[in-house]
Amino acid sequence: MPLPVTPVTPPNHPLNLDLRSPGSLVPEHFDEVALTYAAGVLQTAVYKLAGATVATLTLTWTGTDLTNVVRT
């Protein structure tokens, strides 16, 4: 049996961002995550649903250690 030409991500798979379920840091549903980096280090993650921001996570680093996450 031939394999599919394009990979298919099941609807409930963690990599499917069509509609993600809430979690502990982001308790709202979301369908998009916009990441911001500075000097190759993740600084913010903005979670959106239908274009509207539902949560923003701001990460603080001390050297290479993640030391704080603030949700707004």
DSSP file (Angstrom, degrees, kcal/mol; ACC not computed):
  #  RESIDUE AA STRUCTURE BP1 BP2  ACC     N-H-->O    O-->H-N    N-H-->O    O-->H-N    TCO  KAPPA ALPHA  PHI   PSI    X-CA   Y-CA   Z-CA
    1    1 A M              0   0    0      0, 0.0     2,-0.1     0, 0.0     0, 0.0   0.000 360.0 360.0 360.0 127.3    0.0    0.0    0.0
    2    2 A P        -     0   0    0      0, 0.0     3,-0.1     0, 0.0     0, 0.0  -0.378 360.0-116.4 -71.9 149.4    1.6    3.4   -0.9
    3    3 A L        -     0   0    0      1,-0.1     3,-0.0    -2,-0.1     2,-0.0  -0.473  40.4 -89.2 -78.1 154.6    2.1    6.0    1.7
    4    4 A P        -     0   0    0      0, 0.0    -1,-0.1     0, 0.0     4,-0.0  -0.331  28.4-134.3 -61.5 146.8    0.2    9.4    1.5
    5    5 A V  S    S+     0   0    0      1,-0.1    -2,-0.0    -3,-0.1     0, 0.0   0.888  92.3  36.8 -71.1 -40.5    2.0   12.0   -0.5
    6    6 A T  S    S-     0   0    0     -3,-0.0    -1,-0.1     1,-0.0     2,-0.0  -0.927  95.1-109.8-114.2 139.0    1.4   14.7    2.1
    7    7 A P        -     0   0    0      0, 0.0     2,-0.5     0, 0.0    -2,-0.1  -0.362  28.1-146.7 -65.5 144.4    1.4   14.1    5.8
    8    8 A V        -     0   0    0     -2,-0.0     0, 0.0    -4,-0.0     0, 0.0  -0.959   3.2-152.7-115.1 125.3   -1.9   14.3    7.5
    9    9 A T        -     0   0    0     -2,-0.5     0, 0.0     6,-0.1     0, 0.0  -0.866  23.2-123.3 -97.6 119.7   -2.1   15.6   11.1
   10   10 A P    >   -     0   0    0      0, 0.0     3,-1.9     0, 0.0     6,-0.2  -0.236  24.6-112.5 -58.7 150.7   -5.1   14.1   13.0
   11   11 A P  T 3  S+     0   0    0      0, 0.0     8,-0.2     0, 0.0     7,-0.1   0.794 116.3  44.7 -56.9 -31.3   -7.5   16.8   14.4
   12   12 A N  T 3  S+     0   0    0      8,-0.1     9,-0.1     3,-0.0    -3,-0.0   0.342  85.4 118.9 -97.2   8.1   -6.5   16.0   18.0
   13   13 A H  S X  S-     0   0    0     -3,-1.9     3,-1.9     1,-0.1    -4,-0.0  -0.486  72.5-123.7 -73.4 142.2   -2.8   15.8   17.4
   14   14 A P  T 3  S+     0   0    0      0, 0.0    -1,-0.1     0, 0.0    -5,-0.0   0.738 110.1  56.0 -60.4 -22.6   -0.7   18.3   19.4
   15   15 A L  T 3  S+     0   0    0     -5,-0.1     2,-0.7     2,-0.0    -6,-0.1   0.549  82.3  98.9 -86.7  -6.1    0.9   19.7   16.2
   16   16 A N    <   -     0   0    0     -3,-1.9     3,-0.4    -6,-0.2     0, 0.0  -0.727  47.8-179.4 -83.9 113.7   -2.5   20.5   14.6
   17   17 A L        +     0   0    0     -2,-0.7     3,-0.3     1,-0.2    -1,-0.1   0.181  51.7 107.4-100.1  17.5   -3.2   24.2   15.2
   18   18 A D  S    S-     0   0    0      1,-0.3     2,-0.2    -7,-0.1    -1,-0.2   0.930 107.9 -15.6 -57.6 -43.6   -6.6   24.3   13.5
   19   19 A L  S    S-     0   0    0     -3,-0.4    -1,-0.3    -8,-0.2     2,-0.3  -0.710  76.4-156.8-161.3 107.3   -8.0   24.7   17.0
   20   20 A R  B     -A   30   0A   0     10,-3.3    10,-1.1    -3,-0.3     3,-0.1  -0.630  19.3-119.8 -90.1 146.3   -6.0   23.9   20.1
   21   21 A S        -     0   0    0     -2,-0.3     7,-0.1     8,-0.2     5,-0.1  -0.446  38.0 -91.7 -79.4 154.5   -7.5   23.0   23.4
   22   22 A P        -     0   0    0      0, 0.0     2,-0.2     0, 0.0    -1,-0.1  -0.236  44.7-175.3 -63.2 155.1   -6.9   25.1   26.5
   23   23 A G        -     0   0    0      3,-2.4    -3,-0.0     5,-0.2     0, 0.0  -0.657  43.2 -81.2-135.1-167.0   -4.0   24.3   28.8
   24   24 A S  S    S+     0   0    0     -2,-0.2    -1,-0.0     1,-0.2     0, 0.0   0.880 126.7  35.5 -74.7 -37.4   -2.7   25.5   32.2
   25   25 A L  S    S+     0   0    0      1,-0.3    -1,-0.2     2,-0.0     0, 0.0   0.808 130.4  32.2 -84.3 -29.7   -0.8   28.6   30.8
   26   26 A V        +     0   0    0      1,-0.1    -3,-2.4    -5,-0.1    -1,-0.3  -0.818  67.0 177.2-127.2  90.4   -3.3   29.4   28.1
   27   27 A P        +     0   0    0      0, 0.0     2,-0.2     0, 0.0    -1,-0.1   0.474  57.8  81.3 -76.9  -0.2   -6.8   28.4   29.3
   28   28 A E  S    S-     0   0    0     -7,-0.1    -5,-0.2     1,-0.1     2,-0.1  -0.682  87.8-103.1-101.2 157.5   -8.5   29.7   26.1
   29   29 A H        -     0   0    0     -2,-0.2     2,-0.3    -7,-0.1    -8,-0.2  -0.457  44.4-178.7 -69.2 151.0   -8.8   28.0   22.7
   30   30 A F  B     -A   20   0A   0    -10,-1.1   -10,-3.3    -2,-0.1    19,-0.3  -0.986  30.7-169.0-150.1 157.7   -6.5   29.3   20.0
   31   31 A D  S    S+     0   0    0     17,-3.1     2,-0.3    -2,-0.3    18,-0.2   0.316  75.9  42.5-128.1   4.3   -5.7   28.7   16.3
   32   32 A E  E     -B   48   0B   0     16,-1.5    16,-2.6   -12,-0.1     2,-0.4  -0.992  54.5-164.7-151.4 143.5   -2.5   30.6   15.9
   33   33 A V  E     -B   47   0B   0     -2,-0.3     2,-0.6    14,-0.2    14,-0.2  -0.986   7.8-163.8-130.0 122.0    0.7   31.2   17.8
   34   34 A A  E     -B   46   0B   0     12,-2.7    12,-2.8    -2,-0.4     2,-0.4  -0.927  11.7-159.1-106.6 120.8    3.1   34.1   16.9
   35   35 A L  E     -B   45   0B   0     -2,-0.6     2,-0.4    10,-0.2    10,-0.2  -0.798   4.5-159.0-104.2 141.0    6.6   33.7   18.3
   36   36 A T  E     -B   44   0B   0      8,-2.3     7,-3.4    -2,-0.4     8,-1.3  -0.972  10.1-169.3-119.6 131.9    9.0   36.6   18.8
   37   37 A Y  E     -B   42   0B   0     -2,-0.4     2,-0.4     5,-0.2     5,-0.2  -0.885  11.3-166.4-119.0 149.9   12.8   36.0   19.2
   38   38 A A  E >  S-B   41   0B   0      3,-2.3     3,-1.7    -2,-0.3    -2,-0.0  -0.983  83.0 -12.4-133.4 124.0   15.7   38.2   20.2
   39   39 A A  T 3  S-     0   0    0     -2,-0.4     3,-0.1     1,-0.3    -1,-0.1   0.843 130.6 -55.0  54.3  35.8   19.2   37.0   19.5
   40   40 A G  T 3  S+     0   0    0      1,-0.2     2,-0.5     0, 0.0    -1,-0.3   0.559 113.9 117.8  79.2   8.5   17.8   33.6   18.8
   41   41 A V  E <  S-B   38   0B   0     -3,-1.7    -3,-2.3    20,-0.0    -1,-0.2  -0.925  71.2-113.8-113.7 131.6   16.0   33.3   22.1
   42   42 A L  E     +B   37   0B   0     -2,-0.5    -5,-0.2    -5,-0.2     3,-0.1  -0.437  40.3 166.7 -63.3 126.0   12.3   33.0   22.4
   43   43 A Q  E     +     0   0B   0     -7,-3.4    16,-3.1     1,-0.4     2,-0.3   0.779  58.1  10.6-109.4 -44.5   10.9   36.1   24.1
   44   44 A T  E     -BC  36  58B   0     -8,-1.3    -8,-2.3    14,-0.2     2,-0.4  -0.975  47.8-160.1-140.2 153.2    7.1   36.1   23.6
   45   45 A A  E     -BC  35  57B   0     12,-2.2    12,-2.8    -2,-0.3     2,-0.6  -0.977  14.1-162.9-130.2 117.5    4.3   33.7   22.4
   46   46 A V  E     -BC  34  56B   0    -12,-2.8   -12,-2.7    -2,-0.4     2,-0.4  -0.906   6.6-156.0-106.3 119.4    1.1   35.4   21.3
   47   47 A Y  E     -BC  33  55B   0      8,-3.0     7,-3.0    -2,-0.6     8,-1.5  -0.807  16.2-176.2 -98.3 131.5   -1.9   33.1   21.2
   48   48 A K  E     -BC  32  53B   0    -16,-2.6   -17,-3.1    -2,-0.4   -16,-1.5  -0.916  21.6-159.8-130.3 153.8   -4.8   34.1   18.9
   49   49 A L  E >  S- C   0  52B   0      3,-2.5     3,-1.9    -2,-0.3   -19,-0.1  -0.974  86.1 -17.4-131.7 117.6   -8.2   32.9   17.9
   50   50 A A  T 3  S-     0   0    0     -2,-0.4     3,-0.1     1,-0.3    -1,-0.1   0.852 130.1 -52.1  54.4  37.6   -9.7   34.1   14.6
   51   51 A G  T 3  S+     0   0    0      1,-0.2     2,-0.4   -19,-0.0    -1,-0.3   0.249 114.8 113.7  88.7 -13.8   -7.1   36.9   14.7
   52   52 A A  E <  S-C   49   0B   0     -3,-1.9    -3,-2.5     1,-0.0     2,-0.3  -0.785  71.3-117.2 -96.0 133.4   -7.9   38.2   18.2
   53   53 A T  E     +C   48   0B   0     -2,-0.4    -5,-0.3    -5,-0.2     3,-0.1  -0.505  33.7 173.1 -68.5 127.8   -5.2   37.8   20.9
   54   54 A V  E     -     0   0B   0     -7,-3.0     2,-0.3     1,-0.4    -6,-0.2   0.618  66.5  -3.5-107.9 -20.9   -6.4   35.5   23.7
   55   55 A A  E     -C   47   0B   0     -8,-1.5    -8,-3.0   -29,-0.1    -1,-0.4  -0.958  53.5-154.3-166.6 151.4   -3.1   35.4   25.7
   56   56 A T  E     -C   46   0B   0     -2,-0.3    16,-2.7   -10,-0.2     2,-0.5  -0.999   8.6-158.6-130.8 131.1    0.5   36.5   25.6
   57   57 A L  E     -CD  45  71B   0    -12,-2.8   -12,-2.2    -2,-0.4     2,-0.5  -0.947   5.8-163.7-108.0 126.5    3.3   34.7   27.3
   58   58 A T  E     -CD  44  70B   0     12,-2.7    12,-2.4    -2,-0.5     2,-0.4  -0.954  10.4-153.9-110.9 123.0    6.5   36.7   28.0
   59   59 A L  E     - D   0  69B   0    -16,-3.1     2,-0.4    -2,-0.5    10,-0.2  -0.772   4.4-157.9-101.8 140.0    9.5   34.7   28.9
   60   60 A T  E     - D   0  68B   0      8,-2.8     7,-2.7    -2,-0.4     8,-1.4  -0.961  10.7-163.8-117.3 133.7   12.5   35.8   31.0
   61   61 A W  E     - D   0  66B   0     -2,-0.4     2,-0.5     5,-0.2     5,-0.2  -0.914  17.2-162.7-118.9 141.9   15.9   34.2   30.7
   62   62 A T  E >  S- D   0  65B   0      3,-2.8     3,-2.0    -2,-0.4     2,-0.5  -0.934  78.2 -50.0-118.1 102.9   19.0   34.3   32.9
   63   63 A G  T 3  S-     0   0    0     -2,-0.5    -2,-0.0     1,-0.3     0, 0.0  -0.588 122.9 -24.3  66.4-123.0   21.7   33.1   30.6
   64   64 A T  T 3  S+     0   0    0     -2,-0.5     2,-0.5    -3,-0.1    -1,-0.3   0.338 118.5 101.0-100.4   5.8   20.3   29.9   29.1
   65   65 A D  E <  S-D   62   0B   0     -3,-2.0    -3,-2.8     2,-0.0     2,-0.6  -0.796  71.6-132.7 -96.9 128.7   17.9   29.2   32.0
   66   66 A L  E     +D   61   0B   0     -2,-0.5    -5,-0.2    -5,-0.2     3,-0.1  -0.697  33.5 170.3 -74.2 117.8   14.2   30.1   31.6
   67   67 A T  E     +     0   0B   0     -7,-2.7     2,-0.3    -2,-0.6    -6,-0.2   0.624  54.0  13.5-110.7 -16.7   13.5   31.9   34.9
   68   68 A N  E     -D   60   0B   0     -8,-1.4    -8,-2.8     2,-0.0     2,-0.4  -0.979  47.2-165.7-160.9 145.9   10.1   33.4   34.5
   69   69 A V  E     -D   59   0B   0     -2,-0.3     2,-0.5   -10,-0.2   -10,-0.2  -0.990  12.4-167.5-133.0 125.4    6.9   33.2   32.4
   70   70 A V  E     -D   58   0B   0    -12,-2.4   -12,-2.7    -2,-0.4     2,-0.5  -0.958   7.1-153.9-116.1 129.1    4.3   35.9   32.7
   71   71 A R  E      D   57   0B   0     -2,-0.5   -14,-0.2   -14,-0.2   -45,-0.0  -0.874 360.0 360.0-101.5 129.0    0.8   35.5   31.1
   72   72 A T              0   0    0    -16,-2.7   -15,-0.1    -2,-0.5    -1,-0.1   0.312 360.0 360.0-129.0 360.0   -1.2   38.6   30.1
